[in-house]
Amino acid sequence: MNLEHLAIWVSDLEKMKAFYMQFFEMKSGEKYHNPTKNFTSYFLSFESGARIELMHKPAIEESKNRNNSFGFTHIAISTGSKERVISLTKTIKDAGYEVVGEPRLTGDGYFESVILDPEGNAIELTI
């Protein structure tokens, strides 16, 4: 089995699409719009085939305590190397986005950093 895709409710669909495409080399499918449900979305794909669906519906409210509740807490994106984790973290930081975990070797042997996307979703950059 494989994970087919991960879906994220977003406030600003176009800004989030631009962020993921710019920093993670993702390709976007066509924008989907369902006027009956007032719903729009994009599927973004990594070269590997893994996908993220960005979804927007005006009735969805932003969570006030995103990382301190039960449920999904972050996504991890493999960059392929320690050097790429370090350089991508710096690139994202230099572009004005928040780094909440500088590149480091964790106690369980992972090399990672943690950044936040424009809407505060945590992304773990790993090897």
Backbone as XML, in Angstrom:
<?xml version="1.0"?>
<chain id="A" units="angstrom">
  <residue number="1" name="MET">
    <atom name="N" x="0.844" y="-1.192" z="0.000"/>
    <atom name="CA" x="0.000" y="0.000" z="0.000"/>
    <atom name="C" x="0.879" y="1.241" z="0.000"/>
  </residue>
  <residue number="2" name="ASN">
    <atom name="N" x="0.316" y="2.320" z="-0.487"/>
    <atom name="CA" x="0.985" y="3.619" z="-0.498"/>
    <atom name="C" x="-0.005" y="4.690" z="-0.077"/>
  </residue>
  <residue number="3" name="LEU">
    <atom name="N" x="0.519" y="5.748" z="0.487"/>
    <atom name="CA" x="-0.310" y="6.908" z="0.781"/>
    <atom name="C" x="-0.637" y="7.575" z="-0.551"/>
  </residue>
  <residue number="4" name="GLU">
    <atom name="N" x="-1.912" y="7.764" z="-0.858"/>
    <atom name="CA" x="-2.324" y="8.346" z="-2.143"/>
    <atom name="C" x="-2.128" y="9.859" z="-2.147"/>
  </residue>
  <residue number="5" name="HIS">
    <atom name="N" x="-2.686" y="10.519" z="-1.141"/>
    <atom name="CA" x="-2.447" y="11.949" z="-1.004"/>
    <atom name="C" x="-2.800" y="12.416" z="0.404"/>
  </residue>
  <residue number="6" name="LEU">
    <atom name="N" x="-2.331" y="13.601" z="0.723"/>
    <atom name="CA" x="-2.599" y="14.282" z="1.978"/>
    <atom name="C" x="-3.356" y="15.552" z="1.610"/>
  </residue>
  <residue number="7" name="ALA">
    <atom name="N" x="-4.408" y="15.876" z="2.354"/>
    <atom name="CA" x="-5.211" y="17.065" z="2.055"/>
    <atom name="C" x="-5.082" y="18.088" z="3.178"/>
  </residue>
  <residue number="8" name="ILE">
    <atom name="N" x="-5.020" y="19.361" z="2.796"/>
    <atom name="CA" x="-4.882" y="20.452" z="3.761"/>
    <atom name="C" x="-5.938" y="21.519" z="3.449"/>
  </residue>
  <residue number="9" name="TRP">
    <atom name="N" x="-6.749" y="21.869" z="4.444"/>
    <atom name="CA" x="-7.632" y="23.021" z="4.294"/>
    <atom name="C" x="-6.773" y="24.276" z="4.362"/>
  </residue>
  <residue number="10" name="VAL">
    <atom name="N" x="-6.968" y="25.198" z="3.445"/>
    <atom name="CA" x="-6.177" y="26.426" z="3.421"/>
    <atom name="C" x="-7.078" y="27.644" z="3.305"/>
  </residue>
  <residue number="11" name="SER">
    <atom name="N" x="-6.571" y="28.755" z="3.785"/>
    <atom name="CA" x="-7.288" y="30.018" z="3.689"/>
    <atom name="C" x="-7.027" y="30.692" z="2.341"/>
  </residue>
  <residue number="12" name="ASP">
    <atom name="N" x="-5.748" y="30.723" z="1.926"/>
    <atom name="CA" x="-5.363" y="31.370" z="0.675"/>
    <atom name="C" x="-4.817" y="30.310" z="-0.288"/>
  </residue>
  <residue number="13" name="LEU">
    <atom name="N" x="-5.684" y="29.803" z="-1.130"/>
    <atom name="CA" x="-5.351" y="28.690" z="-2.026"/>
    <atom name="C" x="-4.189" y="29.017" z="-2.962"/>
  </residue>
  <residue number="14" name="GLU">
    <atom name="N" x="-4.201" y="30.170" z="-3.565"/>
    <atom name="CA" x="-3.158" y="30.531" z="-4.535"/>
    <atom name="C" x="-1.797" y="30.745" z="-3.857"/>
  </residue>
  <residue number="15" name="LYS">
    <atom name="N" x="-1.794" y="31.389" z="-2.698"/>
    <atom name="CA" x="-0.532" y="31.620" z="-1.974"/>
    <atom name="C" x="0.087" y="30.293" z="-1.534"/>
  </residue>
  <residue number="16" name="MET">
    <atom name="N" x="-0.739" y="29.383" z="-1.042"/>
    <atom name="CA" x="-0.237" y="28.082" z="-0.594"/>
    <atom name="C" x="0.270" y="27.266" z="-1.781"/>
  </residue>
  <residue number="17" name="LYS">
    <atom name="N" x="-0.432" y="27.306" z="-2.891"/>
    <atom name="CA" x="0.014" y="26.599" z="-4.104"/>
    <atom name="C" x="1.389" y="27.128" z="-4.525"/>
  </residue>
  <residue number="18" name="ALA">
    <atom name="N" x="1.546" y="28.432" z="-4.548"/>
    <atom name="CA" x="2.822" y="29.038" z="-4.960"/>
    <atom name="C" x="3.959" y="28.617" z="-4.029"/>
  </residue>
  <residue number="19" name="PHE">
    <atom name="N" x="3.709" y="28.586" z="-2.727"/>
    <atom name="CA" x="4.723" y="28.196" z="-1.747"/>
    <atom name="C" x="5.200" y="26.767" z="-1.995"/>
  </residue>
  <residue number="20" name="TYR">
    <atom name="N" x="4.280" y="25.830" z="-2.070"/>
    <atom name="CA" x="4.664" y="24.427" z="-2.245"/>
    <atom name="C" x="5.344" y="24.185" z="-3.594"/>
  </residue>
  <residue number="21" name="MET">
    <atom name="N" x="4.915" y="24.868" z="-4.626"/>
    <atom name="CA" x="5.555" y="24.713" z="-5.932"/>
    <atom name="C" x="6.959" y="25.315" z="-5.923"/>
  </residue>
  <residue number="22" name="GLN">
    <atom name="N" x="7.133" y="26.474" z="-5.314"/>
    <atom name="CA" x="8.424" y="27.152" z="-5.298"/>
    <atom name="C" x="9.489" y="26.362" z="-4.542"/>
  </residue>
  <residue number="23" name="PHE">
    <atom name="N" x="9.161" y="25.888" z="-3.353"/>
    <atom name="CA" x="10.184" y="25.295" z="-2.503"/>
    <atom name="C" x="10.313" y="23.774" z="-2.608"/>
  </residue>
  <residue number="24" name="PHE">
    <atom name="N" x="9.297" y="23.090" z="-3.108"/>
    <atom name="CA" x="9.326" y="21.630" z="-3.117"/>
    <atom name="C" x="9.216" y="21.021" z="-4.506"/>
  </residue>
  <residue number="25" name="GLU">
    <atom name="N" x="9.418" y="21.849" z="-5.536"/>
    <atom name="CA" x="9.479" y="21.366" z="-6.914"/>
    <atom name="C" x="8.250" y="20.538" z="-7.292"/>
  </residue>
  <residue number="26" name="MET">
    <atom name="N" x="7.095" y="20.985" z="-6.817"/>
    <atom name="CA" x="5.848" y="20.277" z="-7.095"/>
    <atom name="C" x="5.210" y="20.832" z="-8.359"/>
  </residue>
  <residue number="27" name="LYS">
    <atom name="N" x="4.456" y="19.997" z="-9.033"/>
    <atom name="CA" x="3.682" y="20.395" z="-10.207"/>
    <atom name="C" x="2.214" y="20.445" z="-9.819"/>
  </residue>
  <residue number="28" name="SER">
    <atom name="N" x="1.482" y="21.395" z="-10.383"/>
    <atom name="CA" x="0.070" y="21.556" z="-10.058"/>
    <atom name="C" x="-0.832" y="21.037" z="-11.163"/>
  </residue>
  <residue number="29" name="GLY">
    <atom name="N" x="-1.900" y="20.396" z="-10.743"/>
    <atom name="CA" x="-2.958" y="20.055" z="-11.676"/>
    <atom name="C" x="-3.852" y="21.268" z="-11.870"/>
  </residue>
  <residue number="30" name="GLU">
    <atom name="N" x="-4.880" y="21.110" z="-12.667"/>
    <atom name="CA" x="-5.828" y="22.197" z="-12.894"/>
    <atom name="C" x="-6.621" y="22.492" z="-11.621"/>
  </residue>
  <residue number="31" name="LYS">
    <atom name="N" x="-7.016" y="23.728" z="-11.474"/>
    <atom name="CA" x="-7.853" y="24.115" z="-10.338"/>
    <atom name="C" x="-9.224" y="23.465" z="-10.491"/>
  </residue>
  <residue number="32" name="TYR">
    <atom name="N" x="-9.702" y="22.856" z="-9.419"/>
    <atom name="CA" x="-11.045" y="22.270" z="-9.405"/>
    <atom name="C" x="-11.972" y="23.227" z="-8.669"/>
  </residue>
  <residue number="33" name="HIS">
    <atom name="N" x="-13.166" y="23.416" z="-9.204"/>
    <atom name="CA" x="-14.149" y="24.284" z="-8.552"/>
    <atom name="C" x="-15.512" y="23.622" z="-8.579"/>
  </residue>
  <residue number="34" name="ASN">
    <atom name="N" x="-16.129" y="23.516" z="-7.409"/>
    <atom name="CA" x="-17.490" y="23.002" z="-7.301"/>
    <atom name="C" x="-18.345" y="24.148" z="-6.784"/>
  </residue>
  <residue number="35" name="PRO">
    <atom name="N" x="-19.066" y="24.829" z="-7.686"/>
    <atom name="CA" x="-19.836" y="26.000" z="-7.258"/>
    <atom name="C" x="-20.978" y="25.658" z="-6.307"/>
  </residue>
  <residue number="36" name="THR">
    <atom name="N" x="-21.525" y="24.469" z="-6.403"/>
    <atom name="CA" x="-22.613" y="24.065" z="-5.514"/>
    <atom name="C" x="-22.150" y="24.028" z="-4.063"/>
  </residue>
  <residue number="37" name="LYS">
    <atom name="N" x="-20.930" y="23.522" z="-3.837"/>
    <atom name="CA" x="-20.390" y="23.411" z="-2.477"/>
    <atom name="C" x="-19.467" y="24.576" z="-2.109"/>
  </residue>
  <residue number="38" name="ASN">
    <atom name="N" x="-19.268" y="25.511" z="-3.046"/>
    <atom name="CA" x="-18.359" y="26.636" z="-2.843"/>
    <atom name="C" x="-16.979" y="26.121" z="-2.411"/>
  </residue>
  <residue number="39" name="PHE">
    <atom name="N" x="-16.461" y="25.177" z="-3.175"/>
    <atom name="CA" x="-15.221" y="24.463" z="-2.864"/>
    <atom name="C" x="-14.269" y="24.564" z="-4.042"/>
  </residue>
  <residue number="40" name="THR">
    <atom name="N" x="-12.989" y="24.844" z="-3.747"/>
    <atom name="CA" x="-11.950" y="24.844" z="-4.773"/>
    <atom name="C" x="-10.750" y="24.072" z="-4.245"/>
  </residue>
  <residue number="41" name="SER">
    <atom name="N" x="-9.977" y="23.488" z="-5.180"/>
    <atom name="CA" x="-8.795" y="22.742" z="-4.759"/>
    <atom name="C" x="-7.795" y="22.594" z="-5.894"/>
  </residue>
  <residue number="42" name="TYR">
    <atom name="N" x="-6.574" y="22.264" z="-5.505"/>
    <atom name="CA" x="-5.511" y="21.881" z="-6.427"/>
    <atom name="C" x="-4.873" y="20.605" z="-5.899"/>
  </residue>
  <residue number="43" name="PHE">
    <atom name="N" x="-4.493" y="19.721" z="-6.800"/>
    <atom name="CA" x="-3.617" y="18.614" z="-6.458"/>
    <atom name="C" x="-2.216" y="19.005" z="-6.903"/>
  </residue>
  <residue number="44" name="LEU">
    <atom name="N" x="-1.264" y="18.934" z="-5.980"/>
    <atom name="CA" x="0.135" y="19.196" z="-6.281"/>
    <atom name="C" x="0.882" y="17.878" z="-6.185"/>
  </residue>
  <residue number="45" name="SER">
    <atom name="N" x="1.779" y="17.617" z="-7.148"/>
    <atom name="CA" x="2.478" y="16.334" z="-7.204"/>
    <atom name="C" x="3.986" y="16.494" z="-7.118"/>
  </residue>
  <residue number="46" name="PHE">
    <atom name="N" x="4.596" y="15.610" z="-6.318"/>
    <atom name="CA" x="6.045" y="15.481" z="-6.309"/>
    <atom name="C" x="6.441" y="14.628" z="-7.510"/>
  </residue>
  <residue number="47" name="GLU">
    <atom name="N" x="7.704" y="14.677" z="-7.884"/>
    <atom name="CA" x="8.209" y="13.846" z="-8.972"/>
    <atom name="C" x="7.966" y="12.360" z="-8.688"/>
  </residue>
  <residue number="48" name="SER">
    <atom name="N" x="8.009" y="11.968" z="-7.404"/>
    <atom name="CA" x="7.813" y="10.569" z="-7.011"/>
    <atom name="C" x="6.379" y="10.090" z="-7.240"/>
  </residue>
  <residue number="49" name="GLY">
    <atom name="N" x="5.444" y="11.040" z="-7.409"/>
    <atom name="CA" x="4.039" y="10.684" z="-7.571"/>
    <atom name="C" x="3.200" y="10.996" z="-6.343"/>
  </residue>
  <residue number="50" name="ALA">
    <atom name="N" x="3.831" y="11.183" z="-5.187"/>
    <atom name="CA" x="3.093" y="11.558" z="-3.985"/>
    <atom name="C" x="2.412" y="12.906" z="-4.217"/>
  </residue>
  <residue number="51" name="ARG">
    <atom name="N" x="1.226" y="13.077" z="-3.607"/>
    <atom name="CA" x="0.467" y="14.303" z="-3.860"/>
    <atom name="C" x="-0.036" y="14.953" z="-2.570"/>
  </residue>
  <residue number="52" name="ILE">
    <atom name="N" x="-0.223" y="16.261" z="-2.658"/>
    <atom name="CA" x="-0.868" y="17.045" z="-1.613"/>
    <atom name="C" x="-2.058" y="17.737" z="-2.269"/>
  </residue>
  <residue number="53" name="GLU">
    <atom name="N" x="-3.221" y="17.652" z="-1.621"/>
    <atom name="CA" x="-4.386" y="18.377" z="-2.112"/>
    <atom name="C" x="-4.584" y="19.599" z="-1.224"/>
  </residue>
  <residue number="54" name="LEU">
    <atom name="N" x="-4.545" y="20.775" z="-1.831"/>
    <atom name="CA" x="-4.842" y="22.016" z="-1.122"/>
    <atom name="C" x="-6.304" y="22.333" z="-1.386"/>
  </residue>
  <residue number="55" name="MET">
    <atom name="N" x="-7.087" y="22.522" z="-0.314"/>
    <atom name="CA" x="-8.530" y="22.707" z="-0.449"/>
    <atom name="C" x="-8.963" y="24.006" z="0.233"/>
  </residue>
  <residue number="56" name="HIS">
    <atom name="N" x="-9.920" y="24.676" z="-0.380"/>
    <atom name="CA" x="-10.455" y="25.908" z="0.198"/>
    <atom name="C" x="-11.977" y="25.896" z="0.138"/>
  </residue>
  <residue number="57" name="LYS">
    <atom name="N" x="-12.558" y="26.268" z="1.257"/>
    <atom name="CA" x="-14.010" y="26.450" z="1.356"/>
    <atom name="C" x="-14.210" y="27.561" z="2.372"/>
  </residue>
  <residue number="58" name="PRO">
    <atom name="N" x="-14.856" y="28.656" z="2.002"/>
    <atom name="CA" x="-14.977" y="29.790" z="2.923"/>
    <atom name="C" x="-15.540" y="29.448" z="4.297"/>
  </residue>
  <residue number="59" name="ALA">
    <atom name="N" x="-16.359" y="28.420" z="4.415"/>
    <atom name="CA" x="-16.979" y="28.078" z="5.699"/>
    <atom name="C" x="-16.021" y="27.409" z="6.681"/>
  </residue>
  <residue number="60" name="ILE">
    <atom name="N" x="-14.840" y="26.991" z="6.213"/>
    <atom name="CA" x="-13.874" y="26.337" z="7.093"/>
    <atom name="C" x="-13.150" y="27.403" z="7.914"/>
  </residue>
  <residue number="61" name="GLU">
    <atom name="N" x="-13.121" y="27.220" z="9.225"/>
    <atom name="CA" x="-12.464" y="28.183" z="10.109"/>
    <atom name="C" x="-11.059" y="27.722" z="10.459"/>
  </residue>
  <residue number="62" name="GLU">
    <atom name="N" x="-10.167" y="28.679" z="10.647"/>
    <atom name="CA" x="-8.784" y="28.383" z="11.014"/>
    <atom name="C" x="-8.712" y="27.888" z="12.451"/>
  </residue>
  <residue number="63" name="SER">
    <atom name="N" x="-7.908" y="26.852" z="12.666"/>
    <atom name="CA" x="-7.669" y="26.330" z="14.003"/>
    <atom name="C" x="-6.811" y="27.317" z="14.784"/>
  </residue>
  <residue number="64" name="LYS">
    <atom name="N" x="-7.157" y="27.579" z="16.009"/>
    <atom name="CA" x="-6.399" y="28.525" z="16.835"/>
    <atom name="C" x="-5.210" y="27.861" z="17.528"/>
  </residue>
  <residue number="65" name="ASN">
    <atom name="N" x="-5.222" y="26.535" z="17.626"/>
    <atom name="CA" x="-4.180" y="25.844" z="18.382"/>
    <atom name="C" x="-3.674" y="24.660" z="17.568"/>
  </residue>
  <residue number="66" name="ARG">
    <atom name="N" x="-3.205" y="24.934" z="16.394"/>
    <atom name="CA" x="-2.870" y="23.944" z="15.371"/>
    <atom name="C" x="-1.946" y="22.816" z="15.838"/>
  </residue>
  <residue number="67" name="ASN">
    <atom name="N" x="-0.884" y="23.104" z="16.548"/>
    <atom name="CA" x="0.099" y="22.073" z="16.885"/>
    <atom name="C" x="-0.024" y="21.536" z="18.307"/>
  </residue>
  <residue number="68" name="ASN">
    <atom name="N" x="-1.068" y="21.918" z="19.006"/>
    <atom name="CA" x="-1.243" y="21.431" z="20.372"/>
    <atom name="C" x="-2.585" y="20.741" z="20.544"/>
  </residue>
  <residue number="69" name="SER">
    <atom name="N" x="-2.957" y="19.930" z="19.581"/>
    <atom name="CA" x="-4.204" y="19.181" z="19.677"/>
    <atom name="C" x="-3.986" y="17.809" z="19.046"/>
  </residue>
  <residue number="70" name="PHE">
    <atom name="N" x="-4.913" y="16.906" z="19.276"/>
    <atom name="CA" x="-4.810" y="15.579" z="18.687"/>
    <atom name="C" x="-4.983" y="15.656" z="17.175"/>
  </residue>
  <residue number="71" name="GLY">
    <atom name="N" x="-4.412" y="14.721" z="16.462"/>
    <atom name="CA" x="-4.534" y="14.688" z="15.016"/>
    <atom name="C" x="-3.181" y="14.917" z="14.359"/>
  </residue>
  <residue number="72" name="PHE">
    <atom name="N" x="-3.205" y="15.118" z="13.072"/>
    <atom name="CA" x="-1.964" y="15.331" z="12.337"/>
    <atom name="C" x="-1.238" y="16.559" z="12.849"/>
  </residue>
  <residue number="73" name="THR">
    <atom name="N" x="0.070" y="16.463" z="12.965"/>
    <atom name="CA" x="0.850" y="17.587" z="13.480"/>
    <atom name="C" x="1.831" y="18.154" z="12.464"/>
  </residue>
  <residue number="74" name="HIS">
    <atom name="N" x="2.322" y="17.326" z="11.527"/>
    <atom name="CA" x="3.231" y="17.828" z="10.499"/>
    <atom name="C" x="3.290" y="16.845" z="9.332"/>
  </residue>
  <residue number="75" name="ILE">
    <atom name="N" x="3.859" y="17.316" z="8.242"/>
    <atom name="CA" x="4.210" y="16.417" z="7.151"/>
    <atom name="C" x="5.728" y="16.437" z="7.051"/>
  </residue>
  <residue number="76" name="ALA">
    <atom name="N" x="6.301" y="15.341" z="6.602"/>
    <atom name="CA" x="7.746" y="15.253" z="6.434"/>
    <atom name="C" x="8.047" y="15.122" z="4.947"/>
  </residue>
  <residue number="77" name="ILE">
    <atom name="N" x="8.972" y="15.921" z="4.479"/>
    <atom name="CA" x="9.374" y="15.892" z="3.077"/>
    <atom name="C" x="10.854" y="15.541" z="3.022"/>
  </residue>
  <residue number="78" name="SER">
    <atom name="N" x="11.160" y="14.458" z="2.324"/>
    <atom name="CA" x="12.536" y="14.000" z="2.177"/>
    <atom name="C" x="13.229" y="14.798" z="1.089"/>
  </residue>
  <residue number="79" name="THR">
    <atom name="N" x="14.373" y="15.382" z="1.431"/>
    <atom name="CA" x="15.125" y="16.189" z="0.475"/>
    <atom name="C" x="16.226" y="15.400" z="-0.225"/>
  </residue>
  <residue number="80" name="GLY">
    <atom name="N" x="16.619" y="14.268" z="0.371"/>
    <atom name="CA" x="17.645" y="13.435" z="-0.239"/>
    <atom name="C" x="19.023" y="13.534" z="0.374"/>
  </residue>
  <residue number="81" name="SER">
    <atom name="N" x="19.294" y="14.624" z="1.117"/>
    <atom name="CA" x="20.626" y="14.743" z="1.727"/>
    <atom name="C" x="20.611" y="15.745" z="2.874"/>
  </residue>
  <residue number="82" name="LYS">
    <atom name="N" x="21.593" y="15.608" z="3.757"/>
    <atom name="CA" x="21.778" y="16.533" z="4.877"/>
    <atom name="C" x="22.028" y="17.947" z="4.339"/>
  </residue>
  <residue number="83" name="GLU">
    <atom name="N" x="22.867" y="18.032" z="3.315"/>
    <atom name="CA" x="23.203" y="19.331" z="2.724"/>
    <atom name="C" x="21.954" y="20.020" z="2.166"/>
  </residue>
  <residue number="84" name="ARG">
    <atom name="N" x="21.061" y="19.246" z="1.574"/>
    <atom name="CA" x="19.823" y="19.815" z="1.003"/>
    <atom name="C" x="18.882" y="20.272" z="2.106"/>
  </residue>
  <residue number="85" name="VAL">
    <atom name="N" x="18.820" y="19.535" z="3.229"/>
    <atom name="CA" x="18.016" y="19.987" z="4.373"/>
    <atom name="C" x="18.522" y="21.358" z="4.820"/>
  </residue>
  <residue number="86" name="ILE">
    <atom name="N" x="19.825" y="21.486" z="4.971"/>
    <atom name="CA" x="20.427" y="22.738" z="5.432"/>
    <atom name="C" x="20.182" y="23.868" z="4.428"/>
  </residue>
  <residue number="87" name="SER">
    <atom name="N" x="20.433" y="23.618" z="3.153"/>
    <atom name="CA" x="20.293" y="24.689" z="2.153"/>
    <atom name="C" x="18.833" y="25.092" z="1.945"/>
  </residue>
  <residue number="88" name="LEU">
    <atom name="N" x="17.915" y="24.119" z="1.925"/>
    <atom name="CA" x="16.496" y="24.453" z="1.733"/>
    <atom name="C" x="15.948" y="25.198" z="2.942"/>
  </residue>
  <residue number="89" name="THR">
    <atom name="N" x="16.370" y="24.799" z="4.134"/>
    <atom name="CA" x="15.949" y="25.522" z="5.346"/>
    <atom name="C" x="16.387" y="26.975" z="5.255"/>
  </residue>
  <residue number="90" name="LYS">
    <atom name="N" x="17.625" y="27.222" z="4.848"/>
    <atom name="CA" x="18.141" y="28.588" z="4.717"/>
    <atom name="C" x="17.379" y="29.360" z="3.637"/>
  </residue>
  <residue number="91" name="THR">
    <atom name="N" x="17.121" y="28.719" z="2.507"/>
    <atom name="CA" x="16.387" y="29.368" z="1.413"/>
    <atom name="C" x="14.995" y="29.796" z="1.873"/>
  </residue>
  <residue number="92" name="ILE">
    <atom name="N" x="14.313" y="28.908" z="2.569"/>
    <atom name="CA" x="12.965" y="29.214" z="3.052"/>
    <atom name="C" x="13.011" y="30.321" z="4.103"/>
  </residue>
  <residue number="93" name="LYS">
    <atom name="N" x="13.978" y="30.254" z="5.011"/>
    <atom name="CA" x="14.141" y="31.294" z="6.037"/>
    <atom name="C" x="14.440" y="32.642" z="5.393"/>
  </residue>
  <residue number="94" name="ASP">
    <atom name="N" x="15.355" y="32.656" z="4.407"/>
    <atom name="CA" x="15.716" y="33.898" z="3.717"/>
    <atom name="C" x="14.538" y="34.495" z="2.946"/>
  </residue>
  <residue number="95" name="ALA">
    <atom name="N" x="13.571" y="33.650" z="2.579"/>
    <atom name="CA" x="12.377" y="34.129" z="1.876"/>
    <atom name="C" x="11.341" y="34.689" z="2.847"/>
  </residue>
  <residue number="96" name="GLY">
    <atom name="N" x="11.655" y="34.655" z="4.146"/>
    <atom name="CA" x="10.774" y="35.271" z="5.133"/>
    <atom name="C" x="9.844" y="34.324" z="5.867"/>
  </residue>
  <residue number="97" name="TYR">
    <atom name="N" x="10.011" y="33.028" z="5.671"/>
    <atom name="CA" x="9.152" y="32.060" z="6.358"/>
    <atom name="C" x="9.822" y="31.612" z="7.654"/>
  </residue>
  <residue number="98" name="GLU">
    <atom name="N" x="9.002" y="31.152" z="8.596"/>
    <atom name="CA" x="9.496" y="30.813" z="9.928"/>
    <atom name="C" x="10.116" y="29.421" z="9.991"/>
  </residue>
  <residue number="99" name="VAL">
    <atom name="N" x="11.284" y="29.369" z="10.598"/>
    <atom name="CA" x="11.953" y="28.104" z="10.910"/>
    <atom name="C" x="11.746" y="27.884" z="12.404"/>
  </residue>
  <residue number="100" name="VAL">
    <atom name="N" x="11.061" y="26.796" z="12.771"/>
    <atom name="CA" x="10.793" y="26.529" z="14.185"/>
    <atom name="C" x="11.714" y="25.448" z="14.746"/>
  </residue>
  <residue number="101" name="GLY">
    <atom name="N" x="12.499" y="24.832" z="13.885"/>
    <atom name="CA" x="13.486" y="23.839" z="14.298"/>
    <atom name="C" x="14.661" y="23.874" z="13.342"/>
  </residue>
  <residue number="102" name="GLU">
    <atom name="N" x="15.765" y="24.432" z="13.792"/>
    <atom name="CA" x="16.956" y="24.523" z="12.940"/>
    <atom name="C" x="17.458" y="23.112" z="12.593"/>
  </residue>
  <residue number="103" name="PRO">
    <atom name="N" x="18.202" y="22.958" z="11.497"/>
    <atom name="CA" x="18.733" y="21.635" z="11.126"/>
    <atom name="C" x="19.523" y="21.015" z="12.279"/>
  </residue>
  <residue number="104" name="ARG">
    <atom name="N" x="19.221" y="19.721" z="12.541"/>
    <atom name="CA" x="19.870" y="19.049" z="13.656"/>
    <atom name="C" x="19.736" y="17.538" z="13.521"/>
  </residue>
  <residue number="105" name="LEU">
    <atom name="N" x="20.589" y="16.833" z="14.233"/>
    <atom name="CA" x="20.491" y="15.386" z="14.350"/>
    <atom name="C" x="19.653" y="15.112" z="15.585"/>
  </residue>
  <residue number="106" name="THR">
    <atom name="N" x="18.564" y="14.364" z="15.434"/>
    <atom name="CA" x="17.681" y="14.082" z="16.564"/>
    <atom name="C" x="18.204" y="12.903" z="17.374"/>
  </residue>
  <residue number="107" name="GLY">
    <atom name="N" x="17.650" y="12.712" z="18.546"/>
    <atom name="CA" x="18.047" y="11.617" z="19.418"/>
    <atom name="C" x="17.799" y="10.243" z="18.835"/>
  </residue>
  <residue number="108" name="ASP">
    <atom name="N" x="16.841" y="10.147" z="17.904"/>
    <atom name="CA" x="16.558" y="8.847" z="17.283"/>
    <atom name="C" x="17.226" y="8.690" z="15.920"/>
  </residue>
  <residue number="109" name="GLY">
    <atom name="N" x="18.198" y="9.579" z="15.627"/>
    <atom name="CA" x="19.027" y="9.401" z="14.443"/>
    <atom name="C" x="18.585" y="10.079" z="13.163"/>
  </residue>
  <residue number="110" name="TYR">
    <atom name="N" x="17.535" y="10.876" z="13.206"/>
    <atom name="CA" x="17.097" y="11.592" z="12.015"/>
    <atom name="C" x="17.831" y="12.924" z="11.920"/>
  </residue>
  <residue number="111" name="PHE">
    <atom name="N" x="18.100" y="13.379" z="10.704"/>
    <atom name="CA" x="18.594" y="14.738" z="10.494"/>
    <atom name="C" x="17.433" y="15.503" z="9.916"/>
  </residue>
  <residue number="112" name="GLU">
    <atom name="N" x="17.048" y="16.586" z="10.547"/>
    <atom name="CA" x="15.844" y="17.308" z="10.143"/>
    <atom name="C" x="15.884" y="18.767" z="10.537"/>
  </residue>
  <residue number="113" name="SER">
    <atom name="N" x="14.971" y="19.517" z="9.932"/>
    <atom name="CA" x="14.622" y="20.864" z="10.378"/>
    <atom name="C" x="13.102" y="20.941" z="10.281"/>
  </residue>
  <residue number="114" name="VAL">
    <atom name="N" x="12.533" y="21.983" z="10.874"/>
    <atom name="CA" x="11.083" y="22.167" z="10.800"/>
    <atom name="C" x="10.801" y="23.609" z="10.422"/>
  </residue>
  <residue number="115" name="ILE">
    <atom name="N" x="10.016" y="23.777" z="9.357"/>
    <atom name="CA" x="9.616" y="25.110" z="8.911"/>
    <atom name="C" x="8.087" y="25.180" z="8.924"/>
  </residue>
  <residue number="116" name="LEU">
    <atom name="N" x="7.562" y="26.393" z="8.857"/>
    <atom name="CA" x="6.111" y="26.570" z="8.769"/>
    <atom name="C" x="5.763" y="27.124" z="7.396"/>
  </residue>
  <residue number="117" name="ASP">
    <atom name="N" x="4.706" y="26.576" z="6.797"/>
    <atom name="CA" x="4.240" y="27.119" z="5.528"/>
    <atom name="C" x="3.525" y="28.444" z="5.807"/>
  </residue>
  <residue number="118" name="PRO">
    <atom name="N" x="3.048" y="29.162" z="4.789"/>
    <atom name="CA" x="2.444" y="30.474" z="5.020"/>
    <atom name="C" x="1.256" y="30.487" z="5.983"/>
  </residue>
  <residue number="119" name="GLU">
    <atom name="N" x="0.607" y="29.338" z="6.190"/>
    <atom name="CA" x="-0.544" y="29.291" z="7.084"/>
    <atom name="C" x="-0.253" y="28.556" z="8.393"/>
  </residue>
  <residue number="120" name="GLY">
    <atom name="N" x="1.030" y="28.333" z="8.681"/>
    <atom name="CA" x="1.413" y="27.772" z="9.969"/>
    <atom name="C" x="1.443" y="26.265" z="10.076"/>
  </residue>
  <residue number="121" name="ASN">
    <atom name="N" x="1.323" y="25.552" z="8.952"/>
    <atom name="CA" x="1.433" y="24.102" z="8.974"/>
    <atom name="C" x="2.903" y="23.719" z="9.051"/>
  </residue>
  <residue number="122" name="ALA">
    <atom name="N" x="3.238" y="22.793" z="9.967"/>
    <atom name="CA" x="4.620" y="22.387" z="10.155"/>
    <atom name="C" x="5.048" y="21.398" z="9.069"/>
  </residue>
  <residue number="123" name="ILE">
    <atom name="N" x="6.237" y="21.656" z="8.513"/>
    <atom name="CA" x="6.831" y="20.779" z="7.516"/>
    <atom name="C" x="8.211" y="20.393" z="8.024"/>
  </residue>
  <residue number="124" name="GLU">
    <atom name="N" x="8.410" y="19.091" z="8.203"/>
    <atom name="CA" x="9.702" y="18.567" z="8.626"/>
    <atom name="C" x="10.503" y="18.247" z="7.382"/>
  </residue>
  <residue number="125" name="LEU">
    <atom name="N" x="11.654" y="18.869" z="7.257"/>
    <atom name="CA" x="12.555" y="18.579" z="6.138"/>
    <atom name="C" x="13.538" y="17.523" z="6.604"/>
  </residue>
  <residue number="126" name="THR">
    <atom name="N" x="13.593" y="16.394" z="5.925"/>
    <atom name="CA" x="14.446" y="15.280" z="6.332"/>
    <atom name="C" x="15.330" y="14.844" z="5.170"/>
  </residue>
  <residue number="127" name="ILE">
    <atom name="N" x="16.237" y="13.924" z="5.496"/>
    <atom name="CA" x="17.064" y="13.325" z="4.452"/>
    <atom name="C" x="16.203" y="12.360" z="3.690"/>
  </residue>
</chain>
